[in-house]
Amino acid sequence: MSLQRRVEALLEKGDGPFTGSDHALFGEFRSALGRGEVRAAEPEGGRWRVNLWVKRAILLGFRMGRLAPAGTLGGAERFFDKDTFPLKPLALEDGVRLVPGGSAIRDGAYVARGVVCMPPMYVNVGAYVDEGTMIDSHALVGSCAQIGRRVHLSAAAQIGGVLEPVGAMPVIVEDDVLVGGGCGVYEGALVRRGAVLAAGTILTGSTPVLDLVTGATYRRSGDTPLEIPAGAVVVPGSRAATGEHARALGVALYTPVIVKYRDEKTSAATALEEALR
Ligand SMILES: CC(C)(COP(=O)(O)OP(=O)(O)OC[C@H]1O[C@@H](n2cnc3c(N)ncnc32)[C@H](O)[C@@H]1OP(=O)(O)O)[C@@H](O)C(=O)NCCC(=O)NCCS
């Protein structure tokens, strides 16, 4: 039986009790996630298919887990976590540069060769981070987030997860995107290939994005996430708030704005430093 089928049967158990072989199956599932063979969402002919069973299985892992020592610092037990979510057993041969200092990658996250992780940073379970991506200091890759190749997650960029608050669609950031310093991408936003989020841009499921080039307004609708088009350059902006009081008080609301589509100037401003890789 496929791993998915067996995990789905385990999901039927709800709150348990769970046997040793249930724990072994969860370990098998977590290893498949960690190898990138199972993903919370995956590209399928230009679209993204969400594998809801993966998120449900991760949540089950939290219910199954017991608190246990989760790592040492200076020889002393200093960390405690659910035993179903140990640290990823990284080795030199994996080719990931993990600089010391307050960083962690939970097992069940896929981190490809050539990824650079600057401390402190955190990659949560179910995340998928593809080759050549830079995760800079104070950056978060939330649970199940899908990050493409050569993405730059700049300092303090926050990529939200799906576990809490409850959300079905993971955040997806495609290849060659620059997520500027201090950005936040939450609630299943989909950032298409090569887009640039200027420093401080925040995207959520409720944020409309105004395209000054085409005149379009992008927003989430139903099950379709907020989607930033390929190559869009998004900067923090504002729009007049609606309503009598807003008008009287001159209130404006934060609104991300697409000011242009990537050109040579943008590419020069966002070029990655090969020497750092
Ligand atoms: C988006 C960015 C790459 C600039 O791209 P660019 O293609 O060079 O943009 P341009 O200079 O051609 O600007 C286009 C328009 O957007 C405006 N703009 C550019 N960046 C802006 C920003 N961050 N906020 C608000 N407006 C901005 C410009 O003023 C210009 O408008 P104008 O023609 O009315 O003056 C840059 O602003 C940025 O955010 N870089 C990332 C910085 C960062 O986080 N680095 C991480 C290091 S850890």
The ligand as an SDF file (V2000), in Angstrom:
LIG
                    3D

 48 50  0  0  0  0  0  0  0  0999 V2000
   12.2870   46.6890   -5.1440 C   0  0  0  0  0  0  0  0  0  0  0  0
   13.7320   47.1060   -5.2130 C   0  0  0  0  0  0  0  0  0  0  0  0
   14.5950   45.9110   -5.5900 C   0  0  0  0  0  0  0  0  0  0  0  0
   13.9040   48.2370   -6.2470 C   0  0  0  0  0  0  0  0  0  0  0  0
   13.7000   47.7290   -7.5700 O   0  0  0  0  0  0  0  0  0  0  0  0
   14.0270   48.6320   -8.8370 P   0  0  0  0  0  0  0  0  0  0  0  0
   13.6330   47.8510  -10.0360 O   0  0  0  0  0  0  0  0  0  0  0  0
   15.4270   49.1370   -8.7400 O   0  0  0  0  0  0  0  0  0  0  0  0
   12.9900   49.8230   -8.6110 O   0  0  0  0  0  0  0  0  0  0  0  0
   13.0510   51.3070   -9.2350 P   0  0  0  0  0  0  0  0  0  0  0  0
   14.1230   52.0930   -8.5420 O   0  0  0  0  0  0  0  0  0  0  0  0
   13.0740   51.2520  -10.7270 O   0  0  0  0  0  0  0  0  0  0  0  0
   11.6700   51.8620   -8.6900 O   0  0  0  0  0  0  0  0  0  0  0  0
   10.4330   51.8280   -9.4090 C   0  0  0  0  0  0  0  0  0  0  0  0
    9.4500   52.7150   -8.6490 C   0  0  0  0  0  0  0  0  0  0  0  0
    9.1570   52.1310   -7.3710 O   0  0  0  0  0  0  0  0  0  0  0  0
    9.5590   52.9980   -6.3080 C   0  0  0  0  0  0  0  0  0  0  0  0
   10.1920   52.1460   -5.2870 N   0  0  0  0  0  0  0  0  0  0  0  0
   11.2650   51.3490   -5.4540 C   0  0  0  0  0  0  0  0  0  0  0  0
   11.5220   50.6950   -4.3110 N   0  0  0  0  0  0  0  0  0  0  0  0
   10.5930   51.0880   -3.4140 C   0  0  0  0  0  0  0  0  0  0  0  0
   10.3400   50.7500   -2.0700 C   0  0  0  0  0  0  0  0  0  0  0  0
   11.1030   49.8650   -1.4240 N   0  0  0  0  0  0  0  0  0  0  0  0
    9.2910   51.3390   -1.4580 N   0  0  0  0  0  0  0  0  0  0  0  0
    8.4990   52.2310   -2.1010 C   0  0  0  0  0  0  0  0  0  0  0  0
    8.7030   52.5970   -3.3910 N   0  0  0  0  0  0  0  0  0  0  0  0
    9.7430   52.0200   -4.0310 C   0  0  0  0  0  0  0  0  0  0  0  0
   10.5500   53.9530   -6.9120 C   0  0  0  0  0  0  0  0  0  0  0  0
   10.5700   55.1980   -6.2360 O   0  0  0  0  0  0  0  0  0  0  0  0
   10.0090   54.0860   -8.3200 C   0  0  0  0  0  0  0  0  0  0  0  0
    8.8950   54.9640   -8.3420 O   0  0  0  0  0  0  0  0  0  0  0  0
    9.0030   56.3730   -9.1210 P   0  0  0  0  0  0  0  0  0  0  0  0
    9.3600   56.0250  -10.5250 O   0  0  0  0  0  0  0  0  0  0  0  0
    7.6470   56.9550   -8.9340 O   0  0  0  0  0  0  0  0  0  0  0  0
   10.1040   57.1030   -8.3890 O   0  0  0  0  0  0  0  0  0  0  0  0
   14.1950   47.6960   -3.8470 C   0  0  0  0  0  0  0  0  0  0  0  0
   13.3290   48.7520   -3.4560 O   0  0  0  0  0  0  0  0  0  0  0  0
   14.2130   46.6940   -2.7090 C   0  0  0  0  0  0  0  0  0  0  0  0
   13.2920   46.5700   -1.9330 O   0  0  0  0  0  0  0  0  0  0  0  0
   15.3180   45.9060   -2.6210 N   0  0  0  0  0  0  0  0  0  0  0  0
   15.4010   44.8580   -1.6170 C   0  0  0  0  0  0  0  0  0  0  0  0
   16.1730   45.3750   -0.4170 C   0  0  0  0  0  0  0  0  0  0  0  0
   16.3510   44.2580    0.5540 C   0  0  0  0  0  0  0  0  0  0  0  0
   15.4440   43.9020    1.2580 O   0  0  0  0  0  0  0  0  0  0  0  0
   17.5590   43.6820    0.5860 N   0  0  0  0  0  0  0  0  0  0  0  0
   17.7910   42.5620    1.4390 C   0  0  0  0  0  0  0  0  0  0  0  0
   19.1270   42.6200    2.0680 C   0  0  0  0  0  0  0  0  0  0  0  0
   19.1980   41.4450    3.4310 S   0  0  0  0  0  0  0  0  0  0  0  0
  1  2  1  0
  2  3  1  0
  2  4  1  0
  2 36  1  0
  4  5  1  0
  5  6  1  0
  6  7  2  0
  6  8  1  0
  6  9  1  0
  9 10  1  0
 10 11  2  0
 10 12  1  0
 10 13  1  0
 13 14  1  0
 14 15  1  0
 15 16  1  0
 15 30  1  0
 16 17  1  0
 17 18  1  0
 17 28  1  0
 18 19  1  0
 18 27  1  0
 19 20  2  0
 20 21  1  0
 21 22  1  0
 21 27  2  0
 22 23  1  0
 22 24  2  0
 24 25  1  0
 25 26  2  0
 26 27  1  0
 28 29  1  0
 28 30  1  0
 30 31  1  0
 31 32  1  0
 32 33  2  0
 32 34  1  0
 32 35  1  0
 36 37  1  0
 36 38  1  0
 38 39  2  0
 38 40  1  0
 40 41  1  0
 41 42  1  0
 42 43  1  0
 43 44  2  0
 43 45  1  0
 45 46  1  0
 46 47  1  0
 47 48  1  0
M  END
$$$$
